[in-house]
């Protein structure tokens, strides 16, 4: 009985200490992680709030993607994954897939990711793909989207019911046969309360604006859509290492045009000795719309150790009716919101010219006064620019997701300090009780 009582006392004395330690562990466990499934750090910042999901092999086993939600999965070489959407007959639906190869993998010209949205009859409502291509055969995130649009003139994919997202990975035998990480997002665009324009604009200003004046400002990029750093009008500088990919985001409202160019700085040993050489497809820049659909890309920039520059083609002002155009890229400028710039540096640059990092300069301009949004029947969500987004980028680039994360970290830090205090007090009380029980005649 004495052993039982002592055991019970020890257990009760451990209670406060265990609770405090457990709570502290829970706080640490709640912190967002960016590790790959194999434990290695990921070069891409996946959304820490993304839900884990497993794509099915058949439509009958497909799991549902909820509107406004982000998911994580992975896809094998030659793999096909299927997910389900439950759509109404009024809203436009968009689903994007970001494929993330490992940083040390080998990729080839034909390696690509394809995403399709199909109705219950097996017909494609829309599909797109993204591949590395001949010019830039190095691992970096690829993104593509598919969508279902409500159109009175369409004869399929207009009814309410079950739809299916099909993601396929194809490639060549020379590529590294390891899974690619996937980040999948489903968002909806409300219907219009009254009929809008049904034809794409026939003309728009295509001349690039004069370079913005003022001193360049430093702005480190994010490593994914989730943590993309904000840019406003002006010239921005950063450092990029060979093999790295940086993400930035720019608010573009209705009626506004975005122009973007990038300069890659010269190498320290350019033109002589071990620093001499030539890398084709050394630098890649791409622009994505708020639904993560590819708008334009510049993948053919070659590098010989001397400074180089590249720019995206002029794009039309953001307009609802752009979606009715026939030119790829122009029709992706179909809604307002955050537009994303991705820049990637070929790891071969490091092999030829040194590990770096290399100087990067981004020149961004958004022209035109914001216009009124279309007559949406509900909140536009991702397809809008809030008043804060219209302001110039802050000096620290902390807006939107980054600011929210910073606030979260402050809360976590405060919670950690508070939990530490509780832990210390709990251990103190536990120690005092233990000493009192050890005294002669104590209870």
N, C-alpha and C positions, 0 to 999 in steps of 0.2 A: 504494500500500500504506500509506503514511503516513496518507493521508486516511481509509482504512478503519480503521486502528488508532485514530486519534483519534476517529473516529465511534463505534467500539466502546467506547472508554474513556468517552466522554461518555454513551453509553447506559447503561453499567454504573454510572456515577456518579449518573445520574438515578434509578436503581432505588430506593435507600432513600427519596429525597425523594418519588418518585411513589407508592411504597407507603404512606408516611405520609400524604400528601395524600389518596390514594384511600380509606384507612381512615377518615380524618376525614370525608370526604364521605359515606361509607357510614353513619357514625353520624348525621350530620345528616339523611340521606335516610330513616333509620328512624324519625324522629320522626313522630308522628301528625299528619295534616293535616286541616283541615276546610274545604277549598276546594271550590266547586262545579265542575262540568265546564267552565264557561265562564271559570274563573279567579277569579270573584268570591267573597268570603268567604260562607260559608253561615251563615244565622241559626240553624241547627239543628246540634247536635253529633252527627254520625253516629259510630257505633262505628268507631274506627280499625282494628279487627281484622276489620271486615266484608269479605266476599269480593265481588268484582265479578262480576255475572252478567247475562245478557241473557235476558229473558223471550221465549218463542217465540210464534209466531202460531198454531201447531197443537199438539195433544197429542203427535203423533209426533215433534216436534222439541224437546219440553220438556226442560230441564236439571233435574237433581235438586237438591233442597234437603236437606241433611243435618241430622239431629237435633242440636239444641244449637248450631246455627250461625246466624250473622247475615249478611245479604247486602245489597248495594247495587245499585240499578237506577234507571231513570227511566221515566216514562210520559207519552206525548203526550196532548193533548186527544182524547177519543173513543177512546183506545187500549185494547187488551186484551192482557194478558200472561199466559202460561201456564207453570207450573213443575210438576215431577213430585215425588211423594213415594213412597217404598217403605215401606209400613206392614205390621206384623204383625197378628194377630187378637187381640191382648191389651191393647195400650196405647192410651191416648187421645192424640190428636195435635192440636196447636194451631199455627196459623200466623197471624202478625200482619203487618200492613202499615202503616207510617207514611208518609203522603204529605206532602211539604214543598214548598209553593209558594214562589216567589221573594218576597222581602220587599216589593218595589215593584210587585207584580202586582195586577191587578184580579180579584176573585172575585165570584161571584153566588150567589144563593139556592140554585140547583139544582146547583152544583158539588159533586161528591161522589166518594168512592172506595168501591168495593165489592169485597169479597173473598169467594170461595166455595171450598169444598172438595168435589170431585166424585169419584165412583168411576169405574171403567172403563166403566160403562154410561151415563155422562153424567148420573147422578142427583146432586142436591145432597145432601151429608151435612150441611151447615150453611153459613150465609152471614150476613154483617153488612155494614153500610155506615156511613159517617160523612160528613156534609155540613155546609156552613157555615150554612145556614138563613137565615131572614129577619132574625133579631135581630142577628146578628154577622157581617156580610158584610165581613170583612177577612182577609187571608192569615195563616194560622198552621198549625202541623202538625195533621193529622188522623190518627187511628189507629183501626183496626178489626181484628177477628180472626174466623177461621172455625175449626171444629174437627170432628173425627170422634170420637164417643164409642162405646165398647163397651157395648152394652146388650142383655141377653138377649131383651128384648121387641121389639127392632128387627128389621126384615126386610131392610134394605139397609145397605151401608157397614160390614159386620161382618167381611168376609173379608180375608185377607192379600193383598197384591198392589200394583199400581200405582194411585195416586190422583193427582189433579191440582188444583193451586191456580190459580184464575183471578182475576186482579186487573183490574178495569175502572174507567176514569175517564170520567165523564159530566159535562156542564156546559152552560152557555149561551154563545151567540155573543158576548155582551158581555164575557166573561172574556178575560184575556190568554192568547194561544195559545202559551205556552211550556211545556216539559216540567216536570213535578213530580218532585223527587227521591223515591226510595223506599228505605225501610229495612225489610227483610223478615226475620223470625225464625221458626224452627221449633223447637218444644220438645215433649217427650212427658211424659205423666203415667203412672206405673206402674199396673198393675192392682192390685186388692186381693186379698190372700191368702184372704179369706173374704168372703162377701156382706155388704155394708154397708146402711145405711138407703136406702130407695128412694122416700121421700116427703119433700117439703120441710117444714120446720118450720111449724107452724100459728100460732105466736105468738112474739114476742120483745120485749125492752125497746126502746121507741122514743123515750123521753124523752132529750133532750140533757143531758149532764152539766153541772154548774156550771163556769164558766170557771176555768181553772187560775190559781192565784196566782203571785206572783213577778214580777220585772222581765222585760220582753220582751228576747229575745236576737236579735242581728243574724245573719242567715243568707242570704248571696247564693245565688240559685238557679242550677242548671245550665241548659243550653240543649238538652237532649235526654234520652231515657231513659238513655243511657249514662253521662252525667256528672251525673245528678240529685243534688242535695244532700240529705243525710239530715235528717229532722225527727223529733223525739220529742214527747212530751206537753208542751204549753206554748204560749206566744205568741212568734211569730218575726217579725222585721221585715226588710224589704229595700227596694230601690229598683228601679222598673221604668220603662222608657222607652216612649213610645208606639210601637206596632208590635212590641214585644218579647214573647217568650214565655219563661217560666221553668218549670223542672221541679224537683220535689222528690219524695222517696220516704220512705215510712213503713213500718216493719216491723209487720205485723199477723199474729198467730199464730192457731192454731185456737182457736175459742171467743171471740175478741176482736172488739169493735166499733170502727170508726173513725168519728170525727166531725170535720168540717172546715168552717171558715168563713174568709172573707177580707174585709178592709176595704181600700178604696181611699181614700187620703187626699185632702184638699181641694187645689184648685189655688191657686197664689199669687195669681192675679188673679180669683178666683171672684166672679161676680156683677156685674161692672162692666167697662166699656170693652171692649178686645179679648179679655178673658177671659170674656165672657158668651156663653152659647150652651147647646146641648143636644145630647148624643150618645146615640142609642139603641144598645143592644148594645155599650156601651163596654168592658165587661170580661167575660172568659170564664174560668170555672174548670171543670175536669173531673177525674174520678178514674178511673184505669185499674187493672185487677188485674194480678197478676204475669205473665200471658200477654199483657198489653197490650190486653185487652178493655175497652171502655168500660163503666164501672159507672154513673156519673151525671155530669150536666153542668149548669152554670148559665150560660146564654148571654145572658140577657135583662136584665142589669144596665145601667140607663141612668145618665148622669152629667151633672150641670149645674154642675160645678166644686166642689160641696160633697161632703163625705165620704159614702161609700156602703158598704154591707155586703151580702154574700150568703153563703149557706150551702148545703151539700149536704143533701139529704133524709136522714133517719135510715135507716141500712142495717142488715141483720141481722148477727148475729155470724158470723164465718167458719165454715162447716160444709160438709162434703162433700155433704150432701144438698140444699144450696141449689140445686144444678144441676137438680134435678127440679121446681123452681118454675116458675110461668108469668109472673111479673112481671119485666119487663126491669129489669136492674140488680141486683135482689135475687139472681137466680140466678147473677150473675157473682161473687158473694162465695163462691166454691166451693172455694177453697184458700188456704192460708197463703202468706206470702212478702212481697215488697216491693210495696206499693201506691203508685202514682204520682199526684201532683197536678200538673196543668198549669194555669198561669195566663197569660192573654194580655191585652194592653192594645191597644185599637183605636187605630191611628195618627191617626184623626180627633180624638182627644182632644188631641193635640199641636197640630193645626191650630186648634182652638177655644180652648185654654187654655194653650198654651205647650209648649215642647219637654220640659219636666220635667228630671230624672226625678221620678216621683211616688212617694209613700210607700205601701208595701204592708205589711199586717199579716196574718199567717196564724195562726189559732187551731186547734190540732190536739189531739185527745184520743183515746187508745186505751184502752178500758175492758175489764175482765174478766180473769180469770186464764187463762194459756195452758193449753189442754187437750192431751191426747195426740193425735198424728196418726193418721189412719186406718192400717189394716194394709196398707201398701203392700208390694208384692213386691220392691221395689228402692229405691234412693235417689230421693228426691223432687225433688232438684235445685232448680229455680226455685220449686217449690211447698213451700217450707219456710222457717222462720226459724231461722238458726243461733244459738247462745248469744250471740255478740257482738251480733247484731241485736236481742236482747231488752234490751240495756242502753240507757240514755238516750243520746240523740245527743251526741256529743262537742262541745266548745265550738267546734271548727273545722269540724265537720260532715264530717270526713274518715274515712269508713269504706267498706268494700267497694271499689267501683271507684275512687273518688277516692283512697283510701289506696294502692291498688295502683298507680295512675298516679303518685302522688307518689314511691313507691318506685322505679318505673321511671325517673322523671325524675332521681332521685338517682343511680341507676346510670348513666344516660346522661351526667349531669353529670360523674361520676367518670371515666367512660370518655372524655369529652371532654377533661378535664384531663390524664388519662394520655396520650391521643392527642396532645394539645398538647405534652406533654413529649417524647414520642417524635419528634414533628415537629421540635421545636427541636434535639434531639440529632442527629436524622438530617441536618438542614441543616448543623449544626456539623461533623459528620464529613465530609459531602460537601465543605464549604468547605475543610477541612484537607487532604483528599486532592487537591483541585484545586490548592491552593497548593504542595503537595509535588511534584506533577507538573510544575508550572510552574518549579520550581527547576532550575538547570543540573545535568545528569547524573542527574536523578531518573528512575527506572525506566521 
